[in-house]
Amino acid sequence: MPAKTTRPSATTLVARPRLFRGLDRAAKRLITWVSAPPGAGKTVLIASYLVARHITNLWYQIDNGDNDIASFFYFLSLAAPRGVKHCRF
């Protein structure tokens, strides 16, 4: 499976309770935007949060190549589990 649709491993990471509480509050909303400078740990934070909270998820890392709609849907279909009738994003 391509790297853009595989969540990074987060099994040996340190939990960040304050940030996790913020994500818990944000999870009540339809969309949550996590913003910080490059290298600040956004991907690691989200990956570790999903593992810590045992949240089933669809991982899709957006990049500049996603401006082609056919490629976007191709990789999205790789990320989506078979037989899923609905997803909450």
N, CA, C and O of each residue as an XYZ file, in Angstrom:
356
protein
N       0.858     -1.173      0.000
C       0.000      0.000      0.000
C       0.902      1.233      0.000
O       1.881      1.280      0.745
N       0.590      2.212     -0.811
C       1.418      3.426     -0.894
C       1.490      4.179      0.438
O       0.579      4.104      1.262
N       2.579      4.896      0.625
C       2.787      5.642      1.869
C       1.702      6.676      2.116
O       1.394      6.977      3.270
N       1.117      7.224      1.065
C       0.111      8.271      1.265
C      -1.182      7.736      1.858
O      -2.003      8.512      2.348
N      -1.379      6.403      1.821
C      -2.604      5.835      2.388
C      -2.324      4.912      3.570
O      -3.201      4.147      3.971
N      -1.126      4.970      4.131
C      -0.766      4.143      5.281
C      -0.389      5.049      6.446
O       0.540      5.850      6.347
N      -1.121      4.915      7.551
C      -0.836      5.731      8.731
C       0.539      5.378      9.271
O       0.866      4.195      9.367
N       1.354      6.360      9.628
C       2.673      6.079     10.213
C       2.524      5.295     11.514
O       1.536      5.454     12.230
N       3.489      4.464     11.812
C       3.476      3.699     13.054
C       3.584      4.661     14.231
O       4.366      5.610     14.204
N       2.790      4.402     15.261
C       2.807      5.292     16.423
C       2.804      4.480     17.714
O       2.260      4.932     18.722
N       3.396      3.301     17.701
C       3.319      2.426     18.868
C       4.297      2.790     19.980
O       4.045      2.454     21.137
N       5.391      3.457     19.674
C       6.384      3.765     20.709
C       6.443      5.260     21.026
O       7.450      5.744     21.541
N       5.395      5.975     20.729
C       5.390      7.417     20.937
C       4.854      7.786     22.313
O       4.095      7.033     22.923
N       5.253      8.934     22.780
C       4.785      9.440     24.062
C       3.437     10.134     23.863
O       3.280     10.965     22.969
N       2.476      9.783     24.705
C       1.166     10.431     24.647
C       1.288     11.886     25.099
O       2.096     12.206     25.971
N       0.503     12.742     24.517
C       0.512     14.162     24.892
C      -0.884     14.538     25.382
O      -1.717     14.983     24.592
N      -1.150     14.363     26.687
C      -2.495     14.511     27.238
C      -3.174     15.839     26.912
O      -4.361     15.860     26.586
N      -2.440     16.944     26.995
C      -3.071     18.253     26.729
C      -3.530     18.339     25.283
O      -4.645     18.785     25.012
N      -2.684     17.919     24.355
C      -3.061     17.956     22.942
C      -4.154     16.940     22.638
O      -5.041     17.211     21.828
N      -4.100     15.766     23.283
C      -5.146     14.761     23.078
C      -6.496     15.285     23.570
O      -7.518     15.048     22.925
N      -6.514     15.988     24.697
C      -7.779     16.566     25.182
C      -8.332     17.571     24.172
O      -9.539     17.619     23.936
N      -7.449     18.371     23.581
C      -7.884     19.307     22.545
C      -8.463     18.584     21.344
O      -9.470     19.014     20.782
N      -7.830     17.484     20.949
C      -8.357     16.696     19.829
C      -9.673     16.016     20.201
O     -10.552     15.866     19.352
N      -9.818     15.603     21.469
C     -11.100     15.033     21.916
C     -12.228     16.046     21.749
O     -13.311     15.710     21.270
N     -11.964     17.290     22.147
C     -12.981     18.344     21.986
C     -13.254     18.613     20.509
O     -14.404     18.787     20.105
N     -12.201     18.645     19.713
C     -12.347     18.926     18.281
C     -13.077     17.804     17.551
O     -13.732     18.051     16.539
N     -12.974     16.578     18.049
C     -13.597     15.428     17.386
C     -15.117     15.518     17.369
O     -15.772     14.793     16.621
N     -15.678     16.394     18.180
C     -17.130     16.583     18.196
C     -17.603     17.398     16.997
O     -18.801     17.478     16.727
N     -16.673     17.991     16.292
C     -16.998     18.800     15.116
C     -16.824     17.962     13.853
O     -16.193     16.905     13.879
N     -17.379     18.437     12.770
C     -17.314     17.706     11.508
C     -15.897     17.666     10.949
O     -15.461     16.634     10.439
N     -15.172     18.784     11.040
C     -13.819     18.882     10.492
C     -12.892     19.489     11.542
O     -13.268     20.416     12.259
N     -11.684     18.955     11.619
C     -10.654     19.498     12.496
C      -9.428     19.794     11.659
O      -8.957     18.932     10.918
N      -8.910     20.996     11.771
C      -7.722     21.405     11.026
C      -6.570     21.508     12.014
O      -6.666     22.244     12.996
N      -5.486     20.784     11.770
C      -4.297     20.847     12.616
C      -3.229     21.585     11.823
O      -2.853     21.164     10.729
N      -2.745     22.684     12.379
C      -1.790     23.524     11.664
C      -0.587     23.824     12.547
O      -0.726     24.140     13.728
N       0.588     23.719     11.953
C       1.843     24.041     12.636
C       2.942     24.062     11.579
O       2.738     23.567     10.470
N       4.101     24.625     11.905
C       5.204     24.646     10.945
C       5.674     23.231     10.592
O       5.422     22.287     11.341
N       6.352     23.088      9.459
C       6.914     21.781      9.091
C       7.828     21.253     10.193
O       8.629     21.995     10.761
N       7.697     19.978     10.481
C       8.546     19.351     11.484
C       8.062     19.500     12.913
O       8.738     19.057     13.841
N       6.899     20.120     13.110
C       6.393     20.347     14.464
C       5.758     19.104     15.077
O       5.524     19.065     16.285
N       5.477     18.093     14.266
C       4.931     16.854     14.807
C       3.452     16.641     14.571
O       2.822     15.869     15.294
N       2.877     17.306     13.577
C       1.439     17.164     13.303
C       1.071     15.724     12.953
O       0.118     15.173     13.504
N       1.813     15.124     12.053
C       1.516     13.761     11.618
C       1.667     12.780     12.773
O       0.825     11.902     12.957
N       2.731     12.924     13.548
C       2.976     12.048     14.694
C       1.868     12.224     15.730
O       1.393     11.241     16.298
N       1.453     13.459     15.980
C       0.379     13.722     16.936
C      -0.899     12.994     16.526
O      -1.500     12.286     17.335
N      -1.309     13.167     15.285
C      -2.563     12.559     14.835
C      -2.453     11.037     14.820
O      -3.378     10.349     15.252
N      -1.345     10.508     14.334
C      -1.167      9.054     14.304
C      -1.202      8.467     15.716
O      -1.842      7.440     15.942
N      -0.519      9.108     16.666
C      -0.500      8.595     18.040
C      -1.865      8.747     18.703
O      -2.259      7.900     19.504
N      -2.585      9.806     18.381
C      -3.935     10.009     18.924
C      -4.873      8.903     18.443
O      -5.637      8.352     19.236
N      -4.823      8.581     17.171
C      -5.680      7.533     16.620
C      -5.404      6.186     17.282
O      -6.332      5.431     17.571
N      -4.132      5.888     17.520
C      -3.761      4.638     18.179
C      -4.213      4.657     19.639
O      -4.810      3.690     20.112
N      -3.934      5.743     20.351
C      -4.272      5.833     21.777
C      -5.767      5.744     22.020
O      -6.203      5.166     23.016
N      -6.555      6.313     21.117
C      -8.013      6.326     21.294
C      -8.704      5.163     20.563
O      -9.931      5.068     20.566
N      -7.917      4.287     19.944
C      -8.458      3.123     19.211
C      -9.507      3.555     18.195
O     -10.592      2.979     18.123
N      -9.172      4.568     17.419
C     -10.104      5.127     16.434
C      -9.849      4.498     15.071
O      -8.743      4.569     14.535
N     -10.884      3.886     14.524
C     -10.805      3.377     13.160
C     -10.738      4.587     12.240
O     -11.500      5.540     12.404
N      -9.830      4.549     11.277
C      -9.641      5.732     10.452
C      -9.272      5.361      9.031
O      -8.872      4.234      8.735
N      -9.416      6.327      8.182
C      -8.956      6.242      6.805
C      -7.844      7.273      6.696
O      -8.084      8.466      6.884
N      -6.633      6.829      6.397
C      -5.481      7.729      6.326
C      -5.219      8.100      4.878
O      -5.054      7.229      4.025
N      -5.184      9.385      4.608
C      -4.879      9.863      3.257
C      -4.044     11.119      3.393
O      -4.535     12.146      3.861
N      -2.803     11.049      2.994
C      -1.893     12.190      3.099
C      -1.919     12.976      1.790
O      -1.462     12.490      0.755
N      -2.447     14.171      1.843
C      -2.587     15.011      0.656
C      -1.255     15.681      0.328
O      -0.544     16.145      1.220
N      -0.928     15.724     -0.964
C       0.282     16.401     -1.400
C       0.017     17.105     -2.728
O      -1.111     17.096     -3.222
N       1.042     17.710     -3.299
C       0.879     18.482     -4.540
C       0.389     17.641     -5.709
O      -0.216     18.180     -6.636
N       0.632     16.341     -5.690
C       0.193     15.479     -6.778
C      -1.308     15.234     -6.801
O      -1.825     14.643     -7.749
N      -2.008     15.679     -5.773
C      -3.444     15.449     -5.695
C      -4.262     16.460     -6.495
O      -5.482     16.525     -6.345
N      -3.609     17.240     -7.331
C      -4.360     18.168     -8.176
C      -4.967     17.445     -9.377
O      -5.759     18.034    -10.112
N      -4.608     16.182     -9.583
C      -5.211     15.366    -10.627
C      -6.337     14.553     -9.986
O      -6.074     13.688     -9.150
N      -7.577     14.819    -10.366
C      -8.733     14.216     -9.705
C      -8.751     12.698     -9.849
O      -9.179     11.999     -8.930
N      -8.294     12.178    -10.985
C      -8.267     10.724    -11.171
C      -7.295     10.064    -10.190
O      -7.616      9.030     -9.604
N      -6.108     10.654    -10.007
C      -5.143     10.119     -9.047
C      -5.673     10.211     -7.619
O      -5.490      9.294     -6.820
N      -6.325     11.320     -7.310
C      -6.899     11.498     -5.980
C      -7.864     10.358     -5.659
O      -7.744      9.723     -4.611
N      -8.810     10.095     -6.545
C      -9.797      9.046     -6.282
C      -9.182      7.652     -6.330
O      -9.643      6.754     -5.624
N      -8.157      7.454     -7.144
C      -7.475      6.168     -7.176
C      -6.855      5.868     -5.809
O      -7.086      4.798     -5.245
N      -6.071      6.804     -5.278
C      -5.427      6.583     -3.985
C      -6.441      6.544     -2.850
O      -6.266      5.795     -1.889
N      -7.497      7.339     -2.950
C      -8.545      7.296     -1.938
C      -9.208      5.926     -1.924
O      -9.534      5.410     -0.855
N      -9.412      5.329     -3.096
C     -10.011      3.994     -3.145
C      -9.080      2.952     -2.529
O      -9.558      1.968     -1.964
N      -7.771      3.142     -2.624
C      -6.831      2.228     -1.974
C      -6.903      2.342     -0.453
O      -6.728      1.356      0.262
N      -7.158      3.542      0.027
C      -7.208      3.776      1.467
C      -8.504      3.263      2.085
O      -8.514      2.848      3.244
N      -9.587      3.288      1.332
C     -10.902      2.907      1.871
C     -11.003      1.390      1.995
O     -10.722      0.664      1.041
N     -11.403      0.915      3.168
C     -11.581     -0.527      3.330
C     -12.740     -1.040      2.476
O     -13.719     -0.326      2.259
N     -12.629     -2.244      2.007
C     -13.687     -2.857      1.204
C     -14.935     -3.057      2.054
O     -14.844     -3.413      3.229
N     -16.092     -2.828      1.459
C     -17.355     -3.086      2.143
C     -17.830     -1.992      3.079
O     -18.873     -2.141      3.715
N     -17.093     -0.900      3.179
C     -17.519      0.204      4.039
C     -18.645      0.962      3.361
O     -18.513      1.389      2.215
N     -19.742      1.126      4.065
C     -20.892      1.815      3.483
C     -20.880      3.311      3.770
O     -21.466      4.094      3.022
N     -20.215      3.710      4.851
C     -20.112      5.140      5.161
C     -18.872      5.391      6.017
O     -18.380      4.497      6.706
N     -18.393      6.602      5.957
C     -17.255      7.017      6.774
C     -17.569      8.360      7.390
O     -18.272      9.174      6.792
N     -17.059      8.595      8.568
C     -17.145      9.906      9.195
C     -15.767     10.535      9.086
O     -14.789      9.977      9.583
N     -15.681     11.676      8.449
C     -14.398     12.358      8.289
C     -14.318     13.507      9.261
O     -13.314     14.219      9.294
